[in-house]
Amino acid sequence: MPEHEHDITLTVNGQRYRGRAEARKTLADFLREDCHLTGTHLGCEHGVCGACTVLLDGEAVRSCLLFAVQADGAELTTVEGFAAADGTLSTVQEAFRQAHGLQCGFCTPGFVVTVHAFLQENPSPTDDEIREALSGNLCRCTGYQGIINAVRIAAAAGAAGAAASTTR
């Protein structure tokens, strides 16, 4: 094994992944290339847009800003981990569908992960709290109103409890 590669083991959406990663390989690239989980999108690759947001041990993080080796031993949830095994959408995903909280869909995975984490911390947010929570994610298509409405719908439907039960 070359010196610059490291063995890593991650639990992603309840499934264990073992692999080798160069020290400079980002977590986002490891998820996409090695785990074949392409729901995590790369936008700015500077941590600004939020498209690459995943849960790392339950906390929302920008996977483009972390090296895969930093996540060794961690439990990750990507957007793929929120739907039920039969494909039933999570409460948050369904709320995005209902509220038309997406257009091109590129930013949507990052928003969905962010909203799941946010509603775990704050299950009954005000509109100002919703806007603040979403401020780290960028969308160039929607104008955000559908996304804000989706968060309202998900909160009203009790997404915080549903998120905990659908994450694998």
Buried (B, 14 or more C-beta within 10 A) or exposed (E): EEEEBBEBEBBBBEEEBEBBBBEEBBBBBBBBBBBEBEBBBBBEBEBBBBBBBBBBEBEBBBBBBBBBBBBEEBBBBBBBBBBEEEEEBBBBBBBBEBBEBBBEEBBBBBBBBBBBBBBBEBBEBEEEBBBEBBEBBBBEEBEBEBBBBBBBBBBEBEBBEBBEEBBB
